[in-house]
Structures are given as structure tokens and as C-alpha cells.
Amino acid sequence: MQVINLGDQQSILNKFISELRDVSIQNDRMRFRRNIERIGEVLGYELSKSLAYNQVDIKTPLGNSKCNIPEEDVVICSILRAGLPLHQGLLNYFDNAENTFISAYRHHVSETEFEIKVEYLASPSLENKTLILADPMLATGRSFVNVYNALKEMGTPKEIHLASVIGSEQGVKYIADHFPSDTKLWIATIDKELNDKGYIVPGLGDAGDLAYGVKLQH
């Protein structure tokens, strides 16, 4: 798997990440969602450089212009619910993409042990298409893997791109062991640690709760 860690570069992306992490800013839910959306736009732009393009003729009021247009059929899949702002950021740039939505959540069997449950899925065919699988937090990596396994019945993509905001080194290694070797991971930053509950440290907290409000546990 190829890992493109945009946090290794100096760019405005670092400001968006700093505001997501900052406890004095992140409780503004609208700004939190917008920062994830903006990161999705940056990830989408960088990802777009790796796609195949066709040259087409465009008629202007004064003549003709040759333009290079992406040729892939793109499907954006977000993991509910935290993935929705990231999905929107990607969709802002891949505005003709098809869309897949899937639920994945932690079902706790103890305070520190949990399993990832995948329930809801709405998806077009993925056969021979470019799949962008989006989840803002890549902690253990198990959500990405379980969702990928659930999507296999929808067809075999031509390319697989993973888009994430913050990941852990352990999570990145886990998905590298479970996705096809030509998968590309586009991520804004990678932290070194997971705590005993499987949360990224220093991370930013629960992205779903910060974006949409605290949920009842079940």
C-alpha cells in the first residue's frame, strides 16, 4: 500500500488540523465539520493528480480549447456518521461521482474491547470503478477493513483510494496488511499511539460526536 501523508508537507492543511485538535475551537460543531470538509477538498485535489485523464475539445465563445478531463468512474464511500463532512469535501471536487454510504460502529463488549459492526449499506456497482473510501479517523484500522469486506459483494473496483484525516501508525500498518497492495492511502496526518481503548493519541477525540453531538451508547 502506498501512503501519502500530507502532514509531511508544509501547507494550509496544517491550520485545519490544528483547529480540529484544539479543544478551545473544536466544540464549535459547524467549524469542526467545515474543517473536515476542507481537508476532504485538499485530499481530493491531491488524489486527483494520480488519476488517468483524457483530452477533450471544449468549445468556448471565441474558439476551441483542449482540456484534460479525468476518465475514471468515481464512487465515494463514506462510513457513517463521522465520514459525512469528509465525504462532502471529496464530493465538492468529484461532483459527478456516484455515492455509497455504509454504517460501521464500535460495539463494546467491555471497557477496552470492542468489535466493529457493519449494518447499513447503500451502494451502486463498484465493478471496474475508482473507489474512494472515506473515514476521518483511522485508529485501529478495523472499520476500514470490515467495510471493505462488506463492499466486496458490490463488485471489484479498478482502483482503491482511502481518505482519512488522522491515523495511528498501528492502524496504517493494519490496513496495509488487509488491502490490495496497489491501494493508496491519502491522509492529513499520522500520530504514533493508540491508548488502551483504541483511540488515537494525541488525536482529537470522537469525530462523530464533535461533528454531530454526543450519542447514547448501546
C-alpha positions in Angstrom: 0.0 0.0 0.0 1.2 3.5 -0.8 0.8 6.0 2.0 0.6 9.7 1.0 0.9 11.6 4.3 0.2 15.3 3.5 1.2 16.2 7.1 4.8 15.7 6.0 4.4 18.9 3.9 4.1 22.5 5.0 0.7 23.8 3.8 -2.5 25.4 4.9 -3.7 21.9 5.7 -1.8 22.1 9.0 -4.0 25.0 10.1 -7.2 22.9 9.5 -5.7 20.1 11.5 -4.6 22.3 14.4 -8.2 23.7 14.7 -9.6 20.2 14.7 -7.4 19.2 17.6 -7.7 22.4 19.6 -10.2 22.0 22.5 -10.9 25.7 22.5 -12.1 25.6 18.9 -13.4 22.1 18.2 -16.6 22.5 20.2 -17.8 24.8 17.5 -19.5 22.0 15.6 -20.1 24.0 12.4 -16.4 24.9 12.2 -15.4 21.4 13.1 -17.4 20.0 10.2 -16.2 22.6 7.9 -12.5 21.9 8.7 -13.0 18.2 7.9 -14.8 19.2 4.7 -11.9 21.5 3.7 -9.4 18.6 4.4 -11.6 16.4 2.2 -11.2 19.0 -0.6 -7.4 19.0 -0.1 -7.2 15.2 -0.1 -9.4 15.1 -3.2 -7.3 17.6 -5.1 -4.1 15.7 -4.3 -5.8 12.4 -5.1 -6.9 13.7 -8.5 -3.3 14.0 -9.6 -3.0 10.2 -9.6 -6.0 9.6 -11.9 -5.9 8.9 -15.7 -7.0 11.7 -18.0 -8.5 12.1 -21.5 -8.0 15.1 -23.7 -11.3 16.6 -25.0 -12.2 19.6 -27.2 -14.2 22.3 -25.4 -16.0 25.0 -27.4 -15.6 28.5 -26.0 -17.3 31.7 -27.2 -14.1 32.5 -29.2 -12.9 29.1 -30.4 -11.9 25.7 -29.2 -9.7 24.6 -26.3 -8.2 21.2 -25.5 -8.7 20.2 -21.8 -7.6 17.1 -19.9 -10.5 15.5 -18.0 -10.4 12.6 -15.6 -11.7 9.5 -17.3 -12.5 7.3 -14.2 -15.9 6.5 -12.9 -15.5 7.5 -9.3 -17.6 6.2 -6.3 -17.1 7.9 -3.0 -18.0 5.7 0.0 -18.2 7.3 3.5 -18.5 5.5 6.8 -21.4 6.9 8.8 -21.7 9.1 10.6 -18.3 10.8 11.1 -17.4 10.4 7.5 -20.2 12.7 6.2 -18.2 16.0 6.3 -15.2 14.3 4.7 -17.5 12.8 2.0 -18.9 16.3 1.2 -15.3 17.7 0.8 -14.5 15.0 -1.7 -17.8 15.4 -3.5 -17.1 19.1 -3.8 -14.3 18.2 -6.2 -15.6 14.9 -7.7 -19.0 16.4 -8.2 -20.1 13.8 -10.8 -19.2 10.8 -8.6 -21.6 8.1 -7.5 -22.0 7.7 -3.8 -22.0 4.8 -1.3 -23.0 5.0 2.4 -22.3 2.4 4.9 -22.5 2.2 8.7 -19.8 0.9 11.0 -19.6 1.4 14.7 -17.8 0.1 17.8 -19.9 -2.4 19.8 -18.2 -2.6 23.2 -18.1 -6.0 24.9 -16.0 -4.4 27.7 -14.5 -1.0 28.5 -11.4 -1.8 26.4 -12.7 -4.5 24.0 -15.0 -3.9 21.0 -16.0 -5.3 17.7 -16.8 -3.4 14.6 -20.4 -3.9 13.4 -21.4 -3.1 9.8 -25.1 -2.8 9.2 -26.5 -0.3 6.7 -25.2 -0.3 3.1 -26.5 1.6 0.0 -24.2 1.4 -3.0 -24.1 1.3 -6.8 -22.0 -1.3 -8.5 -18.3 -0.9 -7.8 -17.2 -3.1 -10.7 -14.2 -1.6 -12.6 -14.7 1.8 -10.9 -12.4 4.0 -8.8 -13.4 3.6 -5.2 -12.6 6.4 -2.7 -13.3 5.1 0.8 -13.5 7.9 3.4 -13.3 7.8 7.2 -11.8 10.7 9.1 -10.3 8.6 11.9 -8.0 5.7 11.1 -7.5 4.3 14.7 -7.2 0.6 14.7 -8.0 0.3 11.0 -10.7 -2.3 11.6 -13.5 -0.1 10.4 -11.8 0.4 7.0 -11.2 -3.4 6.7 -14.6 -4.5 7.8 -16.3 -2.0 5.5 -14.0 -3.1 2.6 -15.0 -6.7 3.2 -18.7 -5.7 3.2 -18.3 -3.9 -0.1 -16.8 -6.8 -2.0 -20.3 -8.1 -2.9 -20.8 -4.8 -4.9 -18.0 -5.7 -7.4 -14.3 -5.3 -7.8 -13.0 -1.7 -8.1 -10.3 -0.9 -10.7 -8.6 1.3 -8.1 -9.0 1.8 -4.3 -8.1 5.1 -2.6 -8.5 5.5 1.2 -9.0 9.1 2.5 -8.6 9.9 6.2 -7.8 12.9 8.4 -5.9 11.5 11.3 -4.5 8.0 11.7 -2.3 6.0 14.0 0.8 4.2 12.9 -0.7 0.9 14.1 -3.9 1.5 12.1 -2.0 2.3 8.9 0.0 -0.9 9.3 -3.1 -2.9 9.9 -4.9 -1.7 6.7 -1.7 -2.2 4.7 -1.9 -5.9 5.7 -5.5 -6.2 4.6 -6.0 -4.2 1.5 -4.6 -4.9 -2.0 -1.0 -3.8 -2.4 -1.8 -1.2 -5.0 -4.2 0.7 -2.6 -3.4 4.3 -1.9 -4.0 6.0 1.4 -4.3 9.8 1.4 -4.1 11.1 4.9 -3.7 14.5 6.5 -1.5 13.4 9.5 -0.4 10.3 11.4 0.0 10.0 15.2 2.2 7.5 16.9 0.0 6.0 19.6 -3.3 4.3 20.4 -4.5 4.2 24.0 -5.9 1.0 25.7 -9.4 1.9 24.4 -8.2 2.1 20.8 -8.3 5.9 20.5 -5.6 7.9 18.7 -3.2 9.9 20.9 -3.0 12.9 20.8 -5.7 12.6 18.1 -8.7 14.9 18.6 -11.4 12.9 20.4 -14.6 11.4 18.9 -15.0 12.9 15.4 -18.7 11.8 15.1 -19.6 13.4 18.5 -17.7 16.6 17.8 -19.4 16.9 14.4 -23.0 15.9 15.3 -23.3 15.7 19.1 -22.9 13.1 21.7 -24.8 9.8 21.1 -26.3 7.3 23.5 -24.1 4.2 23.9 -25.6 0.8 23.1 
